[in-house]
Amino acid sequence: MGMREEIDAALQAHAAWRTRFKDYLSGRTAFDTELAGVTDQCAFGRWLASEGYRLMPSEIHGQIQEVHAEFHRVAGEIVRKIKEKRFDEVRQDLSAEGPFNQTSARLSDLLHKASLREKGAAAVAAAAPPAEPAAQGQAESEGTPPPAAA
């Protein structure tokens, strides 16, 4: 499976977790509230630590890790506010402009950016002209490896 497919699956896992969490908040399903603030127990978090780490450039992977941790921090705060019966704050946190949806959108945007980066890198590699034989011979005679072919 390529990076694009992996990221699509990761986006689906994130959306499923988000839906389960909202279903819990509306009383439609059970949810282990201890997991709300934990980043490595959701399917997306496990993917991010393994395949995501392997597939993505470290810069964007780091950004995604930060936003994913922020997303879980916000979710954990919402659970805490529910336990403290601060329902007006919970409604604000879950509003379209609230931190839960805003952080979720940032996470999705970064994942889309990562998948586009893969497409862009593949397009650049495909468009690069092949190394000329003279350049290869010169590099070999200087003791340096020849340029990598696309």
RODO-2510 file (C-alpha; in nm, 4 decimals, decimal comma):
residues 150
     n   res          X          Y          Z
     1     m     0,0000     0,0000     0,0000
     2     g     0,1370     0,3414    -0,0975
     3     m     0,1551     0,6519     0,1158
     4     r    -0,1662     0,7976    -0,0304
     5     e    -0,3647     0,4853     0,0574
     6     e    -0,2057     0,4703     0,4023
     7     i    -0,2983     0,8336     0,4676
     8     d    -0,6537     0,7772     0,3432
     9     a    -0,6833     0,4856     0,5865
    10     a    -0,5381     0,7028     0,8638
    11     l    -0,7916     0,9768     0,7878
    12     q    -1,0700     0,7190     0,8068
    13     a    -0,9379     0,5902     1,1408
    14     h    -0,9239     0,9469     1,2751
    15     a    -1,2798     1,0149     1,1544
    16     a    -1,4064     0,6900     1,3101
    17     w    -1,2472     0,7760     1,6479
    18     r    -1,3910     1,1265     1,6301
    19     t    -1,7377     0,9851     1,5524
    20     r    -1,7163     0,7345     1,8405
    21     f    -1,6115     1,0140     2,0759
    22     k    -1,9005     1,2370     1,9666
    23     d    -2,1398     0,9395     1,9973
    24     y    -2,0171     0,8911     2,3538
    25     l    -2,0673     1,2589     2,4305
    26     s    -2,4253     1,2438     2,3020
    27     g    -2,4943     0,9264     2,5059
    28     r    -2,5282     0,6894     2,2089
    29     t    -2,2366     0,4589     2,2924
    30     a    -1,9852     0,3635     2,5591
    31     f    -1,6305     0,4948     2,5386
    32     d    -1,3205     0,4411     2,7503
    33     t    -1,2757     0,7995     2,8668
    34     e    -0,9240     0,7249     2,9892
    35     l    -0,8222     0,6909     2,6236
    36     a    -0,9483     1,0353     2,5225
    37     g    -0,6215     1,2070     2,6155
    38     v    -0,3877     0,9262     2,5052
    39     t    -0,2244     0,9498     2,1608
    40     d    -0,0927     0,5961     2,1167
    41     q    -0,4079     0,3942     2,1851
    42     c    -0,6190     0,4998     1,8868
    43     a    -0,5707     0,3302     1,5493
    44     f    -0,4461     0,6545     1,3964
    45     g    -0,1896     0,7066     1,6732
    46     r    -0,0543     0,3540     1,6309
    47     w    -0,0313     0,4060     1,2530
    48     l     0,1416     0,7415     1,3019
    49     a     0,4056     0,5854     1,5285
    50     s     0,4825     0,3038     1,2854
    51     e     0,3856     0,3321     0,9185
    52     g     0,3351     0,7081     0,9321
    53     y     0,6842     0,7522     1,0712
    54     r     0,8263     0,5376     0,7932
    55     l     0,6282     0,6977     0,5107
    56     m     0,6441     1,0696     0,5836
    57     p     0,9244     1,3222     0,5829
    58     s     1,0214     1,3923     0,9442
    59     e     0,9196     1,7597     0,9297
    60     i     0,5559     1,6951     0,8408
    61     h     0,5433     1,3820     1,0597
    62     g     0,6487     1,5958     1,3556
    63     q     0,3808     1,8536     1,2781
    64     i     0,1172     1,5808     1,2547
    65     q     0,2325     1,4306     1,5860
    66     e     0,2011     1,7711     1,7548
    67     v    -0,1495     1,8351     1,6222
    68     h    -0,2557     1,4770     1,7023
    69     a    -0,1375     1,5248     2,0618
    70     e    -0,3260     1,8565     2,0757
    71     f    -0,6404     1,6830     1,9447
    72     h    -0,6210     1,4248     2,2250
    73     r    -0,5452     1,6943     2,4832
    74     v    -0,8634     1,8760     2,3763
    75     a    -1,0635     1,5500     2,3871
    76     g    -0,9304     1,4783     2,7369
    77     e    -1,0277     1,8295     2,8481
    78     i    -1,3795     1,7767     2,7149
    79     v    -1,4147     1,4536     2,9151
    80     r    -1,2880     1,6336     3,2265
    81     k    -1,5388     1,9164     3,1735
    82     i    -1,8211     1,6648     3,1347
    83     k    -1,7227     1,4969     3,4606
    84     e    -1,7233     1,8429     3,6239
    85     k    -2,0660     1,9145     3,4658
    86     r    -1,9362     2,2185     3,2740
    87     f    -2,1697     2,1518     2,9832
    88     d    -2,1758     2,5064     2,8405
    89     e    -1,7973     2,4878     2,7942
    90     v    -1,8288     2,1420     2,6365
    91     r    -2,0803     2,2766     2,3844
    92     q    -1,8409     2,5603     2,2995
    93     d    -1,5493     2,3165     2,2641
    94     l    -1,7561     2,1008     2,0267
    95     s    -1,8943     2,3877     1,8187
    96     a    -1,7762     2,4294     1,4594
    97     e    -1,5397     2,7057     1,5732
    98     g    -1,4378     2,5207     1,8892
    99     p    -1,1012     2,3594     1,9567
   100     f    -1,2203     2,0015     1,8953
   101     n    -1,3286     2,0663     1,5364
   102     q    -1,0517     2,3169     1,4660
   103     t    -0,7784     2,0773     1,5786
   104     s    -0,9403     1,7917     1,3889
   105     a    -0,9470     2,0046     1,0731
   106     r    -0,5780     2,1000     1,1163
   107     l    -0,4890     1,7327     1,1525
   108     s    -0,6815     1,6422     0,8368
   109     d    -0,5211     1,9315     0,6470
   110     l    -0,1718     1,8170     0,7456
   111     l    -0,2468     1,4616     0,6362
   112     h    -0,3735     1,5862     0,3013
   113     k    -0,0605     1,7999     0,2707
   114     a     0,1532     1,4914     0,3355
   115     s    -0,0295     1,2943     0,0680
   116     l     0,0070     1,5785    -0,1823
   117     r     0,3755     1,6010    -0,0995
   118     e     0,4108     1,2368    -0,2050
   119     k     0,2394     1,3126    -0,5366
   120     g     0,4611     1,6178    -0,5873
   121     a     0,7786     1,4229    -0,5121
   122     a     0,6752     1,1492    -0,7521
   123     a     0,6005     1,4054    -1,0250
   124     v     0,9373     1,5785    -0,9767
   125     a     1,1195     1,2450    -0,9871
   126     a     0,9337     1,1428    -1,3030
   127     a     1,0087     1,4759    -1,4726
   128     a     1,3801     1,4764    -1,3856
   129     p     1,5990     1,4030    -1,6861
   130     p     1,8057     1,0856    -1,6651
   131     a     2,1688     1,1278    -1,5717
   132     e     2,3904     1,1711    -1,8733
   133     p     2,6502     0,8983    -1,9280
   134     a     2,9325     1,1560    -1,9317
   135     a     2,8307     1,2826    -1,5884
   136     q     2,8148     0,9255    -1,4595
   137     g     3,1631     0,8487    -1,5912
   138     q     3,3041     1,1711    -1,4445
   139     a     3,1490     1,0980    -1,1044
   140     e     3,2893     0,7458    -1,1039
   141     s     3,6378     0,8727    -1,1921
   142     e     3,6223     1,1260    -0,9063
   143     g     3,5333     0,8499    -0,6596
   144     t     3,1805     0,9803    -0,5982
   145     p     2,8686     0,7823    -0,6727
   146     p     2,6810     0,8793    -0,9893
   147     p     2,3559     1,0742    -0,9542
   148     a     2,0604     0,8528    -0,8726
   149     a     1,8348     0,7806    -1,1654
   150     a     1,4647     0,8531    -1,1220
***
